[in-house]
Amino acid sequence: VMGGGRNQQRQTQYEENIPKKEVENLDVTETIEIPFLDFLFDTALDVKTIYNKHLSLKVKAGTKPGTKFKISGKGRTSNGKTGDMYVIVEAKMPKEIPENIKPMLEALRYQL
């Protein structure tokens, strides 16, 4: 016959107060607005790094606005380490669409 008592074990965990190394964020993020029609075609963007170097970023036709591209090794450099550069492409919208262009855009709209 087994007894109905509960066997409780109490475990105490001690967290060691080890200071965590502060990891420096060497990544750089830049948002670039391009004309919304550029998302329909292959295009190349001139991207300037934090150290004033110019790079060409190819954006393929059909890329969606808000897409984030990673360019490895082009972020900040510190203590022999280099971060990455991230480029987010957003759509630049026209303030006004000329009346003679609207029918063409309407026709395009129904193709998508």
N, C-alpha and C positions, 0 to 999 in steps of 0.2 A: 504494500500500500504506500502510495507516494503522498507526501504532504502537500498541502495547498499553498504553502508559503511562496512568496516571490523572492527571487534572487536578484537583487538590484546591485548593479555595479556603477559606481560613480567614477567618471573619468574627468580629470581636470587637465585641460590643455593650456600650456603656457606659451604665449606668443613672445618670441624673442624680440627685443627692441633693437633690431639691427637697422641702422639708418640705410634707407634705400638710396642707391646711386641715382642722382638726378640725371635723367637722360635728356640731353639737349636736343631739341627738335631742329634738325638741319634741313627739313623739307620746306619747299617754297610752293605756294599755290597762287596762280594768277588766273583771272577770268578775262577772256577776250570776247568782245562782241563782234560778230561778223554779220553782214547783210543776210537776211533770212533766205534769200534765193541762193546764196552760196552753199547752203546745205543740200541743194539739188545737184550740184556739180562737184567734181574733184577740185579741190583748191589747196593752195599752200599758204600758210601763214608765217609771217616773220615774227619770231618770238625772241625777245631780249631776255637773257638770263640776268641774275642778280649781279653778275660780274661784267655786265655790258657786252657779252658775246651774243651774236645773232645766230639763231638756229632756224631752220625751215621745218615746220610741222605740217605734214600732209594730212588733210581732212578729206576722207572719202565721201563721194556722193551718197546721200541717204543717211549720213550721220545725224543723230538726233540732237537738238539743242540740249545743253546741260551735260553732254558727254565729257568725261574727265580723261585726259591723256596723261600718261606718265612718261617723263623723259628722265631716264636713270642717270644718276651721277651729275646732275646739273643744278643741285640745290646749294645750300651754304656749305662751306668747308670749315672745320674746326678740329683741332687736335688730330689731324691726319685722317679724319672721316669726312665723307661728303654725303649730303642728303640728295633727295630726288626733287625734280621740279614737276609739278602737276599743273596742267593747263586745262581749264574748263571753258568750252566754247558755248556761248549763248547767242541767241538770235537778236539781231538789231532790226527793229521793225520801223517801217517808214512812218513818218508823221502824217503824210497825206499820200493818197494814191491818185494820180491823174485820171480823169474820167475816161480818156481814150485807152488806158491800160486796164481798167477794171474788167472789161469783157474777157480779156485774155487770161487774167488771173482767175476769174470765175470758171472759165473753161478748164483751166489747170486743176482747180479745186476738185472738180468732179472726176478727175483722172486718178486722184490719190486714194 
